[in-house]
Amino acid sequence: KRRLMDYSTDEVTSSPIGDFQSTQYHTTALESYTSWCATKYGDSEFREACQKLQKHKIGVDLIEDTGVDVLTTVCGINYGTAERLKKNFPKWKASL
């Protein structure tokens, strides 16, 4: 007899990225992350990158696994900004 794993409601609905819910990954969470980058680098291009990522439904849950080539060619984000988005994500996530 196989036993199904028991998950509490908190485990199923909790977000692994700060206090953000998965439904917020490409909205509120992405806006928070790109604003953090914009402040860190003093570059408003991160806010523009946010809009481009949102257009393609790429949220904070996908940033780490999305290649720089996809961020640049598919989303139209400048190379340097794309690299910074990738490299700074763990720092932002750890700060939550």
Rosetta blueprint (number, residue, H / E / L):
1 K L
2 R L
3 R L
4 L L
5 M L
6 D L
7 Y L
8 S L
9 T H
10 D H
11 E H
12 V H
13 T H
14 S L
15 S L
16 P L
17 I L
18 G L
19 D L
20 F L
21 Q L
22 S H
23 T H
24 Q H
25 Y L
26 H L
27 T L
28 T H
29 A H
30 L H
31 E H
32 S H
33 Y H
34 T H
35 S H
36 W H
37 C H
38 A H
39 T H
40 K H
41 Y H
42 G L
43 D L
44 S L
45 E H
46 F H
47 R H
48 E H
49 A H
50 C H
51 Q H
52 K H
53 L H
54 Q H
55 K H
56 H L
57 K L
58 I L
59 G L
60 V L
61 D L
62 L L
63 I L
64 E L
65 D L
66 T L
67 G L
68 V H
69 D H
70 V H
71 L H
72 T H
73 T H
74 V L
75 C L
76 G L
77 I L
78 N L
79 Y H
80 G H
81 T H
82 A H
83 E H
84 R H
85 L H
86 K H
87 K H
88 N H
89 F H
90 P H
91 K H
92 W H
93 K H
94 A H
95 S H
96 L L
